[in-house]
């Protein structure tokens, strides 16, 4: 499985961005896709996840009400719509694939995209 993340950029506080993660290869083996982020000097943290079937989504408390994760079945692409962005959302955002449905910590995910930088100015 190969993952290609894109869509990051510079945005003012209160603005919106949509991140994309295009999956290719043996996508039929994916159980769940998740977005993580890592700010400078901080550990990588979970942001949102979605079952590959698209039926179940989960969010970190920091993302609830502002971010929406979705999947385009036809394009095998997962999106993260981020609204009402805050300076503390500034980080490199990564998408990751979990093949077995048991991943909790970042180290347990099977495949990672290269990351896309989101910078929110105040």
N, CA, C and O atoms as a GROMACS GRO file, in nm:
protein
  488
    1UNK      N    1   0.086  -0.120   0.000
    1UNK     CA    2   0.000   0.000   0.000
    1UNK      C    3   0.088   0.124   0.000
    1UNK      O    4   0.183   0.135   0.078
    2UNK      N    5   0.056   0.216  -0.089
    2UNK     CA    6   0.126   0.344  -0.093
    2UNK      C    7   0.027   0.456  -0.062
    2UNK      O    8  -0.088   0.454  -0.107
    3UNK      N    9   0.073   0.552   0.017
    3UNK     CA   10  -0.011   0.663   0.057
    3UNK      C   11   0.055   0.794   0.017
    3UNK      O   12   0.174   0.814   0.040
    4UNK      N   13  -0.022   0.882  -0.041
    4UNK     CA   14   0.028   1.012  -0.085
    4UNK      C   15  -0.060   1.120  -0.025
    4UNK      O   16  -0.176   1.136  -0.064
    5UNK      N   17  -0.006   1.194   0.070
    5UNK     CA   18  -0.080   1.302   0.135
    5UNK      C   19  -0.054   1.434   0.065
    5UNK      O   20   0.056   1.459   0.015
    6UNK      N   21  -0.156   1.518   0.061
    6UNK     CA   22  -0.143   1.650   0.000
    6UNK      C   23  -0.247   1.744   0.057
    6UNK      O   24  -0.337   1.702   0.131
    7UNK      N   25  -0.234   1.872   0.023
    7UNK     CA   26  -0.336   1.969   0.061
    7UNK      C   27  -0.297   2.066   0.171
    7UNK      O   28  -0.373   2.157   0.204
    8UNK      N   29  -0.180   2.047   0.228
    8UNK     CA   30  -0.136   2.138   0.332
    8UNK      C   31  -0.105   2.276   0.277
    8UNK      O   32  -0.098   2.296   0.156
    9UNK      N   33  -0.086   2.370   0.368
    9UNK     CA   34  -0.053   2.505   0.327
    9UNK      C   35  -0.061   2.602   0.442
    9UNK      O   36  -0.073   2.562   0.558
   10UNK      N   37  -0.055   2.729   0.409
   10UNK     CA   38  -0.063   2.837   0.507
   10UNK      C   39  -0.203   2.896   0.505
   10UNK      O   40  -0.256   2.930   0.399
   11UNK      N   41  -0.263   2.907   0.622
   11UNK     CA   42  -0.398   2.961   0.631
   11UNK      C   43  -0.408   3.045   0.758
   11UNK      O   44  -0.338   3.020   0.856
   12UNK      N   45  -0.494   3.144   0.754
   12UNK     CA   46  -0.514   3.226   0.873
   12UNK      C   47  -0.607   3.154   0.972
   12UNK      O   48  -0.686   3.068   0.934
   13UNK      N   49  -0.595   3.191   1.096
   13UNK     CA   50  -0.682   3.135   1.198
   13UNK      C   51  -0.829   3.158   1.159
   13UNK      O   52  -0.866   3.266   1.112
   14UNK      N   53  -0.910   3.055   1.178
   14UNK     CA   54  -1.049   3.062   1.138
   14UNK      C   55  -1.076   3.009   0.999
   14UNK      O   56  -1.191   2.988   0.960
   15UNK      N   57  -0.969   2.988   0.923
   15UNK     CA   58  -0.984   2.941   0.786
   15UNK      C   59  -0.999   2.790   0.778
   15UNK      O   60  -1.009   2.721   0.880
   16UNK      N   61  -1.000   2.740   0.655
   16UNK     CA   62  -1.023   2.598   0.629
   16UNK      C   63  -0.919   2.544   0.532
   16UNK      O   64  -0.864   2.616   0.449
   17UNK      N   65  -0.896   2.416   0.545
   17UNK     CA   66  -0.812   2.341   0.450
   17UNK      C   67  -0.871   2.202   0.436
   17UNK      O   68  -0.936   2.150   0.527
   18UNK      N   69  -0.847   2.142   0.320
   18UNK     CA   70  -0.886   2.002   0.302
   18UNK      C   71  -0.762   1.923   0.262
   18UNK      O   72  -0.700   1.948   0.159
   19UNK      N   73  -0.729   1.827   0.345
   19UNK     CA   74  -0.617   1.738   0.316
   19UNK      C   75  -0.669   1.614   0.244
   19UNK      O   76  -0.781   1.569   0.266
   20UNK      N   77  -0.585   1.562   0.156
   20UNK     CA   78  -0.618   1.440   0.083
   20UNK      C   79  -0.511   1.336   0.105
   20UNK      O   80  -0.393   1.368   0.119
   21UNK      N   81  -0.552   1.211   0.107
   21UNK     CA   82  -0.458   1.100   0.116
   21UNK      C   83  -0.500   0.997   0.012
   21UNK      O   84  -0.601   0.929   0.028
   22UNK      N   85  -0.424   0.988  -0.095
   22UNK     CA   86  -0.454   0.895  -0.202
   22UNK      C   87  -0.385   0.762  -0.175
   22UNK      O   88  -0.263   0.756  -0.157
   23UNK      N   89  -0.463   0.656  -0.171
   23UNK     CA   90  -0.409   0.522  -0.147
   23UNK      C   91  -0.401   0.446  -0.277
   23UNK      O   92  -0.489   0.456  -0.362
   24UNK      N   93  -0.295   0.368  -0.292
   24UNK     CA   94  -0.279   0.285  -0.411
   24UNK      C   95  -0.217   0.152  -0.369
   24UNK      O   96  -0.171   0.136  -0.256
   25UNK      N   97  -0.217   0.059  -0.462
   25UNK     CA   98  -0.165  -0.074  -0.433
   25UNK      C   99  -0.277  -0.163  -0.380
   25UNK      O  100  -0.389  -0.159  -0.430
   26UNK      N  101  -0.246  -0.243  -0.280
   26UNK     CA  102  -0.341  -0.340  -0.227
   26UNK      C  103  -0.438  -0.275  -0.130
   26UNK      O  104  -0.443  -0.309  -0.012
   27UNK      N  105  -0.514  -0.181  -0.181
   27UNK     CA  106  -0.605  -0.105  -0.094
   27UNK      C  107  -0.716  -0.192  -0.036
   27UNK      O  108  -0.776  -0.158   0.065
   28UNK      N  109  -0.742  -0.305  -0.101
   28UNK     CA  110  -0.848  -0.394  -0.050
   28UNK      C  111  -0.810  -0.450   0.087
   28UNK      O  112  -0.896  -0.500   0.160
   29UNK      N  113  -0.682  -0.443   0.121
   29UNK     CA  114  -0.637  -0.498   0.248
   29UNK      C  115  -0.646  -0.398   0.364
   29UNK      O  116  -0.618  -0.433   0.478
   30UNK      N  117  -0.684  -0.275   0.333
   30UNK     CA  118  -0.690  -0.172   0.437
   30UNK      C  119  -0.814  -0.190   0.522
   30UNK      O  120  -0.924  -0.209   0.470
   31UNK      N  121  -0.795  -0.184   0.653
   31UNK     CA  122  -0.909  -0.189   0.745
   31UNK      C  123  -0.952  -0.048   0.786
   31UNK      O  124  -1.071  -0.017   0.793
   32UNK      N  125  -0.854   0.035   0.812
   32UNK     CA  126  -0.884   0.170   0.860
   32UNK      C  127  -0.775   0.267   0.815
   32UNK      O  128  -0.658   0.231   0.805
   33UNK      N  129  -0.817   0.389   0.787
   33UNK     CA  130  -0.724   0.497   0.756
   33UNK      C  131  -0.736   0.603   0.864
   33UNK      O  132  -0.846   0.632   0.912
   34UNK      N  133  -0.624   0.659   0.901
   34UNK     CA  134  -0.626   0.762   1.004
   34UNK      C  135  -0.536   0.879   0.965
   34UNK      O  136  -0.443   0.865   0.886
   35UNK      N  137  -0.568   0.992   1.022
   35UNK     CA  138  -0.481   1.109   1.013
   35UNK      C  139  -0.417   1.132   1.149
   35UNK      O  140  -0.483   1.125   1.253
   36UNK      N  141  -0.288   1.160   1.146
   36UNK     CA  142  -0.212   1.198   1.264
   36UNK      C  143  -0.148   1.334   1.235
   36UNK      O  144  -0.144   1.379   1.121
   37UNK      N  145  -0.100   1.396   1.339
   37UNK     CA  146  -0.024   1.519   1.320
   37UNK      C  147   0.089   1.525   1.421
   37UNK      O  148   0.083   1.466   1.529
   38UNK      N  149   0.192   1.598   1.382
   38UNK     CA  150   0.307   1.613   1.470
   38UNK      C  151   0.357   1.756   1.464
   38UNK      O  152   0.404   1.803   1.360
   39UNK      N  153   0.345   1.824   1.575
   39UNK     CA  154   0.395   1.961   1.586
   39UNK      C  155   0.541   1.958   1.629
   39UNK      O  156   0.586   1.858   1.687
   40UNK      N  157   0.616   2.064   1.603
   40UNK     CA  158   0.758   2.066   1.643
   40UNK      C  159   0.775   2.040   1.791
   40UNK      O  160   0.711   2.103   1.875
   41UNK      N  161   0.862   1.946   1.823
   41UNK     CA  162   0.891   1.916   1.962
   41UNK      C  163   0.787   1.833   2.033
   41UNK      O  164   0.798   1.810   2.154
   42UNK      N  165   0.686   1.789   1.961
   42UNK     CA  166   0.579   1.710   2.023
   42UNK      C  167   0.570   1.573   1.959
   42UNK      O  168   0.621   1.549   1.850
   43UNK      N  169   0.503   1.483   2.029
   43UNK     CA  170   0.482   1.350   1.976
   43UNK      C  171   0.372   1.351   1.870
   43UNK      O  172   0.286   1.440   1.868
   44UNK      N  173   0.378   1.251   1.785
   44UNK     CA  174   0.273   1.236   1.684
   44UNK      C  175   0.143   1.198   1.754
   44UNK      O  176   0.141   1.110   1.839
   45UNK      N  177   0.034   1.266   1.717
   45UNK     CA  178  -0.093   1.240   1.783
   45UNK      C  179  -0.203   1.210   1.683
   45UNK      O  180  -0.204   1.261   1.570
   46UNK      N  181  -0.295   1.128   1.726
   46UNK     CA  182  -0.410   1.090   1.644
   46UNK      C  183  -0.503   1.210   1.628
   46UNK      O  184  -0.526   1.287   1.721
   47UNK      N  185  -0.556   1.224   1.507
   47UNK     CA  186  -0.652   1.331   1.478
   47UNK      C  187  -0.789   1.273   1.445
   47UNK      O  188  -0.889   1.311   1.506
   48UNK      N  189  -0.794   1.181   1.348
   48UNK     CA  190  -0.922   1.124   1.307
   48UNK      C  191  -0.897   0.993   1.233
   48UNK      O  192  -0.790   0.972   1.176
   49UNK      N  193  -0.997   0.905   1.236
   49UNK     CA  194  -0.985   0.777   1.167
   49UNK      C  195  -1.116   0.739   1.102
   49UNK      O  196  -1.223   0.784   1.144
   50UNK      N  197  -1.107   0.655   1.001
   50UNK     CA  198  -1.227   0.610   0.930
   50UNK      C  199  -1.206   0.467   0.886
   50UNK      O  200  -1.101   0.432   0.833
   51UNK      N  201  -1.307   0.384   0.906
   51UNK     CA  202  -1.303   0.249   0.852
   51UNK      C  203  -1.299   0.259   0.698
   51UNK      O  204  -1.360   0.348   0.640
   52UNK      N  205  -1.228   0.168   0.635
   52UNK     CA  206  -1.218   0.171   0.490
   52UNK      C  207  -1.357   0.159   0.427
   52UNK      O  208  -1.380   0.209   0.317
   53UNK      N  209  -1.448   0.094   0.496
   53UNK     CA  210  -1.586   0.086   0.448
   53UNK      C  211  -1.656   0.221   0.457
   53UNK      O  212  -1.760   0.242   0.394
   54UNK      N  213  -1.601   0.311   0.535
   54UNK     CA  214  -1.659   0.444   0.550
   54UNK      C  215  -1.770   0.452   0.651
   54UNK      O  216  -1.833   0.557   0.666
   55UNK      N  217  -1.793   0.343   0.722
   55UNK     CA  218  -1.909   0.338   0.811
   55UNK      C  219  -1.883   0.391   0.951
   55UNK      O  220  -1.977   0.429   1.021
   56UNK      N  221  -1.759   0.393   0.992
   56UNK     CA  222  -1.727   0.434   1.129
   56UNK      C  223  -1.616   0.536   1.127
   56UNK      O  224  -1.513   0.517   1.062
   57UNK      N  225  -1.636   0.644   1.198
   57UNK     CA  226  -1.534   0.748   1.211
   57UNK      C  227  -1.507   0.775   1.359
   57UNK      O  228  -1.595   0.761   1.443
   58UNK      N  229  -1.385   0.814   1.388
   58UNK     CA  230  -1.347   0.852   1.524
   58UNK      C  231  -1.264   0.979   1.516
   58UNK      O  232  -1.195   1.004   1.418
   59UNK      N  233  -1.271   1.058   1.623
   59UNK     CA  234  -1.201   1.185   1.627
   59UNK      C  235  -1.135   1.207   1.762
   59UNK      O  236  -1.186   1.164   1.866
   60UNK      N  237  -1.023   1.274   1.758
   60UNK     CA  238  -0.964   1.324   1.881
   60UNK      C  239  -1.051   1.439   1.931
   60UNK      O  240  -1.120   1.505   1.854
   61UNK      N  241  -1.046   1.462   2.061
   61UNK     CA  242  -1.128   1.570   2.118
   61UNK      C  243  -1.095   1.704   2.052
   61UNK      O  244  -1.184   1.788   2.034
   62UNK      N  245  -0.970   1.723   2.018
   62UNK     CA  246  -0.928   1.849   1.958
   62UNK      C  247  -0.986   1.871   1.819
   62UNK      O  248  -0.990   1.984   1.770
   63UNK      N  249  -1.031   1.762   1.756
   63UNK     CA  250  -1.083   1.769   1.620
   63UNK      C  251  -1.235   1.769   1.612
   63UNK      O  252  -1.293   1.811   1.512
   64UNK      N  253  -1.299   1.723   1.715
   64UNK     CA  254  -1.444   1.710   1.714
   64UNK      C  255  -1.512   1.844   1.691
   64UNK      O  256  -1.480   1.944   1.755
   65UNK      N  257  -1.606   1.844   1.599
   65UNK     CA  258  -1.681   1.965   1.569
   65UNK      C  259  -1.615   2.058   1.470
   65UNK      O  260  -1.679   2.150   1.419
   66UNK      N  261  -1.487   2.035   1.441
   66UNK     CA  262  -1.415   2.121   1.346
   66UNK      C  263  -1.363   2.044   1.225
   66UNK      O  264  -1.360   2.097   1.114
   67UNK      N  265  -1.323   1.920   1.245
   67UNK     CA  266  -1.265   1.839   1.138
   67UNK      C  267  -1.363   1.729   1.099
   67UNK      O  268  -1.438   1.678   1.181
   68UNK      N  269  -1.360   1.694   0.971
   68UNK     CA  270  -1.441   1.584   0.921
   68UNK      C  271  -1.356   1.494   0.834
   68UNK      O  272  -1.293   1.540   0.739
   69UNK      N  273  -1.354   1.366   0.865
   69UNK     CA  274  -1.283   1.269   0.783
   69UNK      C  275  -1.384   1.198   0.695
   69UNK      O  276  -1.493   1.163   0.739
   70UNK      N  277  -1.346   1.176   0.571
   70UNK     CA  278  -1.436   1.108   0.478
   70UNK      C  279  -1.354   1.030   0.377
   70UNK      O  280  -1.233   1.046   0.366
   71UNK      N  281  -1.424   0.946   0.302
   71UNK     CA  282  -1.357   0.865   0.202
   71UNK      C  283  -1.433   0.869   0.072
   71UNK      O  284  -1.556   0.856   0.070
   72UNK      N  285  -1.361   0.886  -0.037
   72UNK     CA  286  -1.417   0.878  -0.171
   72UNK      C  287  -1.392   0.737  -0.220
   72UNK      O  288  -1.279   0.704  -0.258
   73UNK      N  289  -1.493   0.655  -0.221
   73UNK     CA  290  -1.474   0.514  -0.256
   73UNK      C  291  -1.417   0.495  -0.395
   73UNK      O  292  -1.330   0.411  -0.417
   74UNK      N  293  -1.467   0.574  -0.489
   74UNK     CA  294  -1.426   0.556  -0.627
   74UNK      C  295  -1.278   0.589  -0.646
   74UNK      O  296  -1.210   0.527  -0.729
   75UNK      N  297  -1.228   0.687  -0.569
   75UNK     CA  298  -1.090   0.731  -0.588
   75UNK      C  299  -0.996   0.673  -0.484
   75UNK      O  300  -0.876   0.703  -0.487
   76UNK      N  301  -1.047   0.591  -0.394
   76UNK     CA  302  -0.965   0.537  -0.284
   76UNK      C  303  -0.885   0.647  -0.217
   76UNK      O  304  -0.767   0.630  -0.187
   77UNK      N  305  -0.949   0.758  -0.194
   77UNK     CA  306  -0.888   0.872  -0.130
   77UNK      C  307  -0.962   0.906  -0.002
   77UNK      O  308  -1.085   0.903   0.004
   78UNK      N  309  -0.885   0.937   0.101
   78UNK     CA  310  -0.941   0.980   0.228
   78UNK      C  311  -0.912   1.128   0.246
   78UNK      O  312  -0.803   1.175   0.216
   79UNK      N  313  -1.011   1.200   0.293
   79UNK     CA  314  -1.000   1.344   0.310
   79UNK      C  315  -1.008   1.382   0.457
   79UNK      O  316  -1.068   1.311   0.538
   80UNK      N  317  -0.949   1.494   0.489
   80UNK     CA  318  -0.966   1.554   0.620
   80UNK      C  319  -1.003   1.701   0.597
   80UNK      O  320  -0.917   1.783   0.564
   81UNK      N  321  -1.129   1.731   0.614
   81UNK     CA  322  -1.176   1.869   0.602
   81UNK      C  323  -1.155   1.937   0.737
   81UNK      O  324  -1.210   1.892   0.838
   82UNK      N  325  -1.078   2.042   0.738
   82UNK     CA  326  -1.046   2.112   0.862
   82UNK      C  327  -1.102   2.253   0.856
   82UNK      O  328  -1.062   2.333   0.771
   83UNK      N  329  -1.193   2.282   0.945
   83UNK     CA  330  -1.254   2.414   0.954
   83UNK      C  331  -1.218   2.481   1.087
   83UNK      O  332  -1.172   2.415   1.180
   84UNK      N  333  -1.240   2.610   1.092
   84UNK     CA  334  -1.214   2.687   1.214
   84UNK      C  335  -1.074   2.657   1.268
   84UNK      O  336  -1.056   2.631   1.387
   85UNK      N  337  -0.978   2.663   1.181
   85UNK     CA  338  -0.842   2.627   1.219
   85UNK      C  339  -0.785   2.725   1.320
   85UNK      O  340  -0.815   2.844   1.319
   86UNK      N  341  -0.702   2.671   1.408
   86UNK     CA  342  -0.639   2.749   1.514
   86UNK      C  343  -0.487   2.738   1.500
   86UNK      O  344  -0.438   2.642   1.441
   87UNK      N  345  -0.414   2.834   1.553
   87UNK     CA  346  -0.267   2.825   1.546
   87UNK      C  347  -0.214   2.694   1.605
   87UNK      O  348  -0.113   2.643   1.558
   88UNK      N  349  -0.280   2.641   1.704
   88UNK     CA  350  -0.234   2.517   1.766
   88UNK      C  351  -0.258   2.395   1.676
   88UNK      O  352  -0.214   2.285   1.710
   89UNK      N  353  -0.325   2.412   1.564
   89UNK     CA  354  -0.339   2.304   1.467
   89UNK      C  355  -0.217   2.295   1.376
   89UNK      O  356  -0.206   2.202   1.296
   90UNK      N  357  -0.126   2.390   1.388
   90UNK     CA  358  -0.005   2.388   1.306
   90UNK      C  359   0.076   2.263   1.333
   90UNK      O  360   0.113   2.235   1.448
   91UNK      N  361   0.104   2.187   1.227
   91UNK     CA  362   0.176   2.060   1.240
   91UNK      C  363   0.195   2.000   1.102
   91UNK      O  364   0.138   2.046   1.003
   92UNK      N  365   0.276   1.897   1.097
   92UNK     CA  366   0.282   1.812   0.979
   92UNK      C  367   0.175   1.705   0.997
   92UNK      O  368   0.171   1.637   1.099
   93UNK      N  369   0.090   1.691   0.898
   93UNK     CA  370  -0.019   1.595   0.903
   93UNK      C  371   0.017   1.473   0.818
   93UNK      O  372   0.062   1.485   0.704
   94UNK      N  373  -0.004   1.357   0.877
   94UNK     CA  374   0.027   1.231   0.811
   94UNK      C  375  -0.099   1.145   0.802
   94UNK      O  376  -0.183   1.146   0.892
   95UNK      N  377  -0.111   1.072   0.691
   95UNK     CA  378  -0.214   0.970   0.685
   95UNK      C  379  -0.147   0.834   0.704
   95UNK      O  380  -0.030   0.814   0.670
   96UNK      N  381  -0.223   0.743   0.758
   96UNK     CA  382  -0.169   0.612   0.789
   96UNK      C  383  -0.275   0.505   0.766
   96UNK      O  384  -0.394   0.530   0.782
   97UNK      N  385  -0.229   0.386   0.730
   97UNK     CA  386  -0.319   0.274   0.704
   97UNK      C  387  -0.297   0.163   0.806
   97UNK      O  388  -0.184   0.124   0.836
   98UNK      N  389  -0.407   0.114   0.857
   98UNK     CA  390  -0.407   0.001   0.951
   98UNK      C  391  -0.470  -0.117   0.879
   98UNK      O  392  -0.586  -0.110   0.839
   99UNK      N  393  -0.397  -0.224   0.863
   99UNK     CA  394  -0.448  -0.338   0.786
   99UNK      C  395  -0.530  -0.435   0.870
   99UNK      O  396  -0.615  -0.507   0.817
  100UNK      N  397  -0.507  -0.437   0.999
  100UNK     CA  398  -0.567  -0.542   1.082
  100UNK      C  399  -0.671  -0.492   1.180
  100UNK      O  400  -0.735  -0.572   1.248
  101UNK      N  401  -0.689  -0.362   1.189
  101UNK     CA  402  -0.791  -0.309   1.278
  101UNK      C  403  -0.753  -0.309   1.424
  101UNK      O  404  -0.840  -0.296   1.510
  102UNK      N  405  -0.625  -0.324   1.453
  102UNK     CA  406  -0.584  -0.328   1.593
  102UNK      C  407  -0.491  -0.213   1.632
  102UNK      O  408  -0.452  -0.200   1.748
  103UNK      N  409  -0.456  -0.131   1.536
  103UNK     CA  410  -0.360  -0.024   1.564
  103UNK      C  411  -0.419   0.080   1.657
  103UNK      O  412  -0.533   0.123   1.640
  104UNK      N  413  -0.341   0.119   1.754
  104UNK     CA  414  -0.378   0.227   1.846
  104UNK      C  415  -0.267   0.332   1.842
  104UNK      O  416  -0.292   0.449   1.811
  105UNK      N  417  -0.146   0.290   1.874
  105UNK     CA  418  -0.033   0.382   1.871
  105UNK      C  419   0.019   0.397   1.728
  105UNK      O  420   0.001   0.308   1.646
  106UNK      N  421   0.083   0.511   1.699
  106UNK     CA  422   0.137   0.531   1.564
  106UNK      C  423   0.225   0.416   1.517
  106UNK      O  424   0.222   0.379   1.399
  107UNK      N  425   0.304   0.360   1.607
  107UNK     CA  426   0.396   0.254   1.569
  107UNK      C  427   0.325   0.128   1.522
  107UNK      O  428   0.387   0.041   1.461
  108UNK      N  429   0.196   0.118   1.551
  108UNK     CA  430   0.122  -0.001   1.514
  108UNK      C  431   0.057   0.008   1.377
  108UNK      O  432   0.002  -0.090   1.327
  109UNK      N  433   0.063   0.125   1.315
  109UNK     CA  434   0.010   0.139   1.181
  109UNK      C  435   0.108   0.081   1.080
  109UNK      O  436   0.229   0.082   1.101
  110UNK      N  437   0.052   0.031   0.971
  110UNK     CA  438   0.132  -0.046   0.876
  110UNK      C  439   0.198   0.038   0.767
  110UNK      O  440   0.310   0.008   0.725
  111UNK      N  441   0.131   0.140   0.722
  111UNK     CA  442   0.184   0.223   0.614
  111UNK      C  443   0.157   0.370   0.645
  111UNK      O  444   0.057   0.406   0.708
  112UNK      N  445   0.250   0.455   0.599
  112UNK     CA  446   0.241   0.598   0.623
  112UNK      C  447   0.263   0.676   0.495
  112UNK      O  448   0.341   0.637   0.409
  113UNK      N  449   0.191   0.788   0.484
  113UNK     CA  450   0.219   0.884   0.380
  113UNK      C  451   0.335   0.972   0.422
  113UNK      O  452   0.386   0.960   0.534
  114UNK      N  453   0.376   1.061   0.334
  114UNK     CA  454   0.497   1.139   0.357
  114UNK      C  455   0.475   1.263   0.443
  114UNK      O  456   0.572   1.327   0.484
  115UNK      N  457   0.350   1.299   0.470
  115UNK     CA  458   0.323   1.416   0.552
  115UNK      C  459   0.303   1.541   0.468
  115UNK      O  460   0.365   1.559   0.363
  116UNK      N  461   0.215   1.627   0.517
  116UNK     CA  462   0.190   1.755   0.452
  116UNK      C  463   0.179   1.861   0.561
  116UNK      O  464   0.110   1.841   0.661
  117UNK      N  465   0.246   1.973   0.542
  117UNK     CA  466   0.257   2.076   0.645
  117UNK      C  467   0.138   2.170   0.644
  117UNK      O  468   0.101   2.225   0.540
  118UNK      N  469   0.079   2.186   0.759
  118UNK     CA  470  -0.028   2.283   0.778
  118UNK      C  471   0.021   2.390   0.874
  118UNK      O  472   0.064   2.360   0.985
  119UNK      N  473   0.015   2.514   0.831
  119UNK     CA  474   0.056   2.626   0.915
  119UNK      C  475  -0.061   2.722   0.929
  119UNK      O  476  -0.114   2.772   0.830
  120UNK      N  477  -0.100   2.748   1.053
  120UNK     CA  478  -0.212   2.838   1.081
  120UNK      C  479  -0.157   2.962   1.150
  120UNK      O  480  -0.101   2.954   1.259
  121UNK      N  481  -0.173   3.074   1.085
  121UNK     CA  482  -0.123   3.198   1.141
  121UNK      C  483  -0.230   3.267   1.224
  121UNK      O  484  -0.350   3.257   1.195
  122UNK      N  485  -0.186   3.337   1.326
  122UNK     CA  486  -0.281   3.406   1.416
  122UNK      C  487  -0.312   3.546   1.368
  122UNK      O  488  -0.390   3.617   1.431
   0.00000   0.00000   0.00000
